[in-house]
Amino acid sequence: MKLFCVGCGPGDPELLTVKAVNIIKAAEVIFAPTARDGKPSIALSVVERHLKKSARTVSLVFPMTKERESLSDYWKRNALEIADAVRSDKKVVYLTVGDPALYSTWIYIHRELVCNHEDIEIEIVPGVTSMFAFAAQAKMSLAEGDETVAIIPACYDLNRIKKVANCCDTLIFLKDGRYFDRVIEMLSEAGFGDDSSIAIAQDISVEGEILKMSKLRDMVGTKGPTEKYFSIMVAKKNNHDRK
Ligand SMILES: C[S@@+](CC[C@H](N)C(=O)[O-])C[C@H]1O[C@@H](n2cnc3c(N)ncnc32)[C@H](O)[C@@H]1O
């Protein structure tokens, strides 16, 4: 009665770990998150080539809303469906994009399972997180020496983001590209000089990837290149890599 949660990386199937591939190849039931009914699951598309012909795939809906109360019903229902599949003695895998520990639907499923389905044993397989795929693609370091790094969801309270920005050297913004412009406008008030590096990417490691490296001065007052949820922005106060 064991459930595997597998982190399947940022989108490029070659960024799956060997362990992830082995578990996915053996899976009889694969659960994957999607934002709405009928929308293909990104996580599922990453692993498709490794699935057994007989494997059953199930997309579970996790709506894109910040309302915890309505989300909680989905978490409960989805966790129950997964637990029932594991109890039927099948080899069951739950997939997440990137790594399961970072802003993933798995976090809520895991909590539900631990609280309400104690009989289910769990193994978590880490995945390449989008911010490290981003750093590799941008050939950019995220921190050195005594520098501090913050990981920030851009779609929440801007005042809180500003407080964090004030005391960190590198800011990694996820969730989501449509909020990056308003964050950029705030950075100079949080101690980021005109010369600070700003790197922005959309759809890292998959078709249509966009990657733009700039200075803060060139970004302020302009429209950024990202319009999608699947975007990352990194802002660095110290510009050691400057030529
Ligand atoms: C729900 S979080 C999941 C993060 C994931 N667990 C990870 O480890 O990267 C979704 C956010 O991750 C980022 N993301 C994930 N994959 C991405 C990709 N291929 N390109 C750009 N951003 C990505 C975006 O910031 C997106 O809004």
The ligand as a Gaussian input file, in Angstrom:
#p B3LYP/6-31G(d) Opt

LIG

0 1
 C        2.681000      25.576000      -8.788000
 S        4.309000      26.196000      -8.990000
 C        5.183000      24.672000      -9.150000
 C        6.658000      24.789000      -8.913000
 C        7.350000      23.448000      -9.108000
 N        6.970000      22.512000      -8.069000
 C        8.863000      23.575000      -9.168000
 O        9.581000      22.892000      -8.406000
 O        9.355000      24.294000     -10.031000
 C        4.211000      26.767000     -10.625000
 C        5.233000      27.843000     -10.881000
 O        6.484000      27.219000     -11.134000
 C        7.170000      27.921000     -12.141000
 N        7.429000      26.997000     -13.259000
 C        7.276000      25.661000     -13.244000
 N        7.691000      25.122000     -14.416000
 C        8.112000      26.158000     -15.176000
 C        8.664000      26.253000     -16.487000
 N        8.865000      25.174000     -17.265000
 N        8.998000      27.488000     -16.952000
 C        8.822000      28.574000     -16.195000
 N        8.302000      28.541000     -14.954000
 C        7.962000      27.352000     -14.449000
 C        6.295000      29.113000     -12.529000
 O        6.706000      30.206000     -11.757000
 C        4.919000      28.660000     -12.116000
 O        4.084000      29.772000     -11.839000

